[in-house]
Amino acid sequence: MVLVLDGWRIDLPSRRAERGRRSVVLSPRAIRLVQVFAEAPGETFSRDTLLNRVWPEVTVSDESLTQVVSELRRKLDNRQLVATIPRGGYRLAAPLLREAGASGTTTRAEGLVSSIDAYALCLEARSCLGRAYEGALRDFTALASQAVALAPDDGETRALYAMALLKRHIYWSEGTGLIDSALIEAEAAIRRAPDHAEGYLATGAAQIAVGQRAAGQREIATALSLARGDAQLHLEAAIHVMAAGNHRSAAALAVRAADLDSAGFTGDLLAARYLERQDPARAHIHAERALRKIRAELEIDPAALRALYGLGPLLAQLGDAQGARAVLDSLPHQNSPLEYYRALGFARLGDVSSALERIDFLRSRGWRGFFSIDADEGFRPVRQSARFRRLQRELMSA
């Protein structure tokens, strides 16, 4: 069998690796390590797993594994070829391909599953977020994980799972930190589908979440260059660019999302909020557009949760305090991040106590979206509260 790794053609029986005019011979253990990586391309293997797989039924020290990893990096002339994952182990940082016989063509190594079931699971996962019922984020993550299990080499599936992990981490972690896993999945998505925008979006968003704002915005810029006509991607990009503190670009992205999706209300809703500080007149125009679209959606589906939750704060922004209060009081409580919009509505009405109650509820579920409160003009009355400043410190340290 012949594998292709980082331009090297590795003949497993002879243990010889060739690239151009260069030729090196790998040790039996290095070849076995490559074989283990080939069994699950892109996966992270713990040190214990690799020790057991490369040296079955033989007891060796961690140093033996370190030396074999070092050999691969040295002989294949790429110190980044095998990535060290903190507290995780190792994974290959380059695609691993299998040469397909005499034809000289290459295909992905074993693990690729072209699965209609995986695709269907991805569609079902996305619909969870669209319907926004209680537990939607949990279901989104679980379904995306199942899709990855069926199609581990599909870059789009891995990107979706990365975004699911990121959303759970930021909006509904329930005490679990998922950011490291989100970063690993996002990087795996890019390796498998370097022309697919969502992998770069997920990588950039995760980098911003861990404080790497400049690097994150560069990745998001790459995503946008690959999907200039994708309204949902512009919407997601706006949210994460705002998290990086880039108000002006976030507002522009929200406006672009609204322009790309003339029927949906979410782009206008976000543009109305993000423009309020820098351009109140344009913010008002987008708020009016969002209101018309929300009312049209509720005529079709009176139980549409995203529309219902968006309506209260929107009415408050447009000055209809009585209508906003009626909507906020009538909303069915959801054990979900949608309660953020109730907090925003109460804040716009000056009901700081009720707004802080909702923020505290979100904090108790592991919500880390404090940047939304800091960026949104509607929360100005809340940000002056000493209790909010305490809550913010807790949110930022979560």
N, C-alpha and C positions, 0 to 999 in steps of 0.2 A: 504494500500500500504506500502511496505517496501523498504527503500533505504539503500544502503551500502556506507559509507563514511569513508575513512581512517581506515578501519577495523571495524568500528562501524556499527551494524545492527540497523537501526532506523525505528521503527514501528510508522507510522504517526498517526493512530487513537488513539493509547494509549500514544503517545508522549514519549515512552520509547526507550532508546538507550542502546544496549548491545555489549560488546566486551570481549570475554573470560568469566571470572567470574564477570566482572564489569557490573553494571547496573545503569543508571542515568535517571532521568526524565527531559525533556526539557520543557520550558515554551511554551505556545501557540504561542507567537511571534517568538521564536527561531525556532519552527517547520515551521512557515510560511516563515521565512527567508530561511530555507533549501529548501522549495518548490519553492521559487522564483529562487534560484540558479539552481534547477533541471530543470527549464523550458528552460534554455540556458546554458548548462554546459561550463565552461571555460570563459564565457563572463564577462566583467567588468560592474558593475552596478553603476551608480552615486548615491550619497547619496539621492538626491531628488527622484530618481526612486524607491529606496528601501523604503524610507519613505512613498511614495504613495502606494506601493504594499503591504507592511507589515501592514500599518495602513490606509487602504482605508477609506476615508471620515472622518478621525480623524486627528486633528491637534496636532502634538507632536513636541518636540524639537529634534535637532540633538543628544542630549545626550541619548535619548531613543534608537536610533539606535546603538550608541556606546556601550550601556549596553548590548544589545542583541548580538552583535558581540562578546563582551567580554565573555558573557555566553557560546556561542558555543565553543570558544577557551578554556575556563576553564573546562567546563564539559566534552568535548571530548579530553581533555588533549593534546592539540596541539596549541601552541601560533601562529604557522605559518599557521594554517588551513585556516583562512580567511585572505587573503593578502590585505593590504591597498595600494591602488594605488595613488601615489601623484597626486593631482588635478583630480583624476579619480573616486575614490570611493572604491568599494570592489569587490573582486572575490574570488572564492574558489581556493585554491592552491593544491587540491587533486582531483583525479577522483571521480565522483559521479555516482554510479551504481544503477540500479533498480533490485531488486530480482524478479526472474521469477517464482512466484507461488510455488507450492509444490515441484518442482524438485530440488530446492535449488541452481540452477545455477543463474548466474548473467549476465545481459547485460547492455550496456550503457544506461543512462537515456535518456528520450525523447530529441530529437534534432538530433539524428543520422539519416542521410539520405544516404542510399546506392544508389548513383545516377550516372548513365551513363552520364547524362548531365554535372554533375560537373567534371567528369573525362575528358570529351571532352573539356570543357572550360580550364582545366589545360593544355591539349595538345596544344590547340590554343594559350594559353598564352606563352608557351615555344617557339612556332614557331615564335612569334613576335620578340623575342630577336634574334633568329637565322637569320631572314631576315633583321633585323636592319634598317627598314625604318624610315622615320620621324614620330615621335609620338609613336615609338615602346614601349618605357618604360611606357608611359601613358596607352596604350592598354594592356600591360602586367599586370599592376596593376589593371586596371578595370576588366579584365577577371578573374584574380585570386580572386578579391573581390566577383565577381558573383559566382564563384565556392564555396567559403566559405559560402555564403548565402544558397546555395543548400545543402552543406554537412558540417555543422559547427563542427561536431565531427570527421571529418576525419583528422588525424594528418598530412598526406602528403600534403593535400590541404592547411592546415593552415601554414605549413612550406613554401610552395611555395608563399603564400601571404606575409609571413614575409620577404622573400627574395625580393619580388617585392617592398615592402615598403622600404626596406633597399637600394636597388638599386636606387629607385627614390630619396631617401634622399641624397645619396652620389653623384649621377651623373646627376640628372635632376629634382631637387626639385621645381624649379620655385618659390622659396621663401617660400615653405612650409616645416616645420620641421616634419619629419615622424619617427624619431628614436624611440620615446617612444612607438608608435604603433607597430613598427617592433619588439621591445623587447617583448611586451605583446603577440603578435601573435606567436613568436618563442617559448616562454615558454609554451603557450597553445598547440603548436604542439608536444612538448616533452611529456607533460602530456598525450596526446592522443595516441602518437606512440613512446614510449620510446626506441624502437629498430630501429627507422628510422633515418638515418644519417642527413638528411637535416635540421631537427629541431635544432640539435646541431650546425650545421654549421651556420645557421641563427643567433642563440643565440650568438655564439662566435664572428661572424662578427659584430653584433650590439654592443656587449660589447667593442670590439676594437674601434669601431667608437666613443664611449663615453669615451674613455681613459682607460678602464679596460683591459689593454693589456695581463697581465698574465692570468686572468680569461678567457678572450676570447680565448687565445691559448689552454687552457685546454679543453674548449668545442669543439674546432676544432679538437683537438687530438682525442676526443671521436668520433666525426663524421668520421674521417679517419679510426678509428679502426672498425667501422661498415660498411665501404664501401671501402675496400682496392683496389678493382678493378674498381672503378668508376672514369673515366678520368675527367669528368666535375667537379666532386666534388673536385678532387685534384687541378684542375685549379682554381676554386673559392677559395679554401683554400690557394693556393699560393698567390693570390692577397691580401687576408686579412691578412695573416701572414706577408707579405711585409709591409702592412699598420701599423703593430705592430712594425716595425723596425727590424724584424728578417730576414735579407737578406739571410743568408746561408740556413736556412730551406725553405724559399720561393723559392729559386733557385732549391733546391732538389725536392720540390713538383712540380714545373713546369716541370722538367725533367721527373718525374714519370708520369705526365699527358701526356707528349709527348710519352712516352713508351707505355702507355695504349691505346692511340688512334693513331695507325700507319697511318691512312688515313687523319685525320684532321691536320690542320696547326697551330691551336691556341696554343697548348702546346709547339711546337718548337719555335713559335714566342715569347712566353713569356720567355722560357728558354734562348733564344738568348739575350734578354734584361737583364734578371736577372743575368746571368753568366758573362756579359761583364766586370764587375768590378773585379771579383775574378778569372775568368778563361777565358781570351779572346779566347784561342784556341778552347775550347769547345763551347763557345758562337758562334764562326764562323761556327762550324759544324752544330749547330742547326739552324743558320740563313740560311745556304745553304739548309737544309732540308725543312725549312719553305717556301723558295722561290720556290722550285720544287713543293711543294704541292699547293701553291697559284696559280702558273701558270696552274697546272692541273685543279684546280677548275674553273679558269677563262676561260679555254677552253670549259668547259661544260656550264658555266653560266657567260657570259661576264659582266653581271650587278650585280654580287654578291658583295654587298656593303662591307661586312667585309673583303673580300679578296682584294678589290680595295683599301680600306683604309690602310690595312696592308702592301701593296706592296711598297708604297713610302718610308716610314721610313726604311723598310727592305733593299731596294736597297741602300739607303744612308748608312746604317750600313755596307753593303758589299763593299762600296767604289764606287758605280756607281752613281755619283752625277748628271750626265746629265739625266740618266734614271729616277732617283728619282724626279728631278725637273719637267720632262715632266708629270709624273704620278700625282704629287701634283697639278700642274696647270690645269690638265684636269678633276680632280675630281668634280663631281656635289656637290655644297654646301648642306650639310645636317643640318637641325635644330635639331641636336642630339649630344649625347656625342661622336660620332665617329669623330667629329672634333678634338678631342684630338690627333688622329693619324696624322692629317695634321700638328698640332702644333709640334709634335715630329719630323716629317719629315723635317719641316723648321728648327727646332733647330739643327738637325744633319747636315744640309747643311750650318749652320752658319748664316742663315737668322733670326736673333734674333727678328727683328721688326715684321715680319710676324708671327713668333711663338707666340710672346706676344699678337698680335692681336687676334689669335685664343684662347689663354688662357683667355683673357679678355672676349671674347664672351661666353666661357663656364662658367666663373664666373657669368656673367649676367643671366644665366639660373639656378643658384643655385648649380653649380658643386662644390663638396667638395673633389675632388680626388687629393689634393695637394701632398699627400704621393707618388703618382705615379711619379710626376715630381722630387721629392726629391730622389727617388730610382733609377731612370732611367739615365744611363750614357749619353744617347743621349741628355739630357737636360742640360748637363754641361755648354754649352755656355750661356744658358738662365739664369741659377741660379746666374751668376755673375752680372746680370743686376740689377741696383737699382730699375727700374720699376717693375721687377719681384718680388723683395723682398716686395714691396708695395702690389702687387697683392696677394702674398702668405699670407701676414698678413690678408688681407681681406678674403681670402679663409679659413684660419684657424679659423677666428672668426665667420664664417657664421653658 
